[in-house]
Amino acid sequence: MAALPADQRTEVFGYVLCEQIAAVLGVPPDTVDVQTPLPELGLDSLMAVELSARIATSLDLEISALEFTRGGGVTSLATRLLDRMGIA
């Protein structure tokens, strides 16, 4: 992610997150609205735990399941996580 131009990082990371979220929700990645809060997309607490585990495995990034309920959609989540990783 750090190798990407700064103006593309959130979008690319958001797409990666969309793929993981879509897998948990059982929908195609292109149907995940990046602005809709994850709980409104149907992500419940059990799915949030599964999503956290998937991201930890695939991206080597530990995220609390509670992070997915903090509000905002995929874009907001991507921005927060990039900030936390120090590559925003």
N, C-alpha and C positions, 0 to 999 in steps of 0.2 A: 504494500500500500504506500509506503514511504517513497517508492520510486516513481509513483504517478505524479503528474502535475497537481498542485494543490487544489485547483478548481474542479478536478475530476474525482478526487478521493471519496467524497461523501456519496456521490452517485454510484461509483463502482462498488464501494463497500455496502451501500444500501441494496444493490442488486444481489450481492452475496448473501446478505441477511434475508432478502426476499426469498431466495431459493430455500433457505433453511426453514423459514416461517411457512412457506407453501407446503413443504414436505410434512411438517407437523400438522398443518390444517387439512392436508389432503386435497389441495387445489393446485392448479397450474401457477407458476411464479408470476406470470404476466397478469394474473387476476388480483394480485395483492396491491391494494391502493396504498401508496407510500405515505400518504398524509393522514389516513384513518388510524386512530389509536388501536393498538393491537387487541385490547379486550373487545372493542367494537367489531373487529374482524372475526371474533369467535374464539380467541385465544383465552382459555381458562387456566386455572392454577396448575392443573396437572400437565397441560400442554406446555405451560411456561417452564416447568421443570424439565420436560423432554427437550424443549428448545435450548435451554441452558446447557444440557448435556451434549446435544448435537454440536453446538457452537464450540464448546470446550474441546470436543474431539476433533472437529474439522478445522478449526481456526486456532486451536491452542490458546483460547481466551476464556478465562473464568468470568462468568456473568451470573449474578444472583437472579433467580427467577422473578424476584420483585422488581428488577430493573425494567421488565417488560410491561409493568403496570403503571409506570411513572408518568404516563401521558405522552401524547405525541405519537406519531407513526414511525415508520421505518426510517424516514429521513432524519427525524429528531433523534432516534436511537443511534443511528450511524454517526451522527455528529457528536453525541455524548461519548460513544465508545472510542471514536478517533481521538477526541480530546484526552480521554483517560489513557490511551496508548501513547500519547505525545506526538501524534503525527497528523493533527488536524489541519 
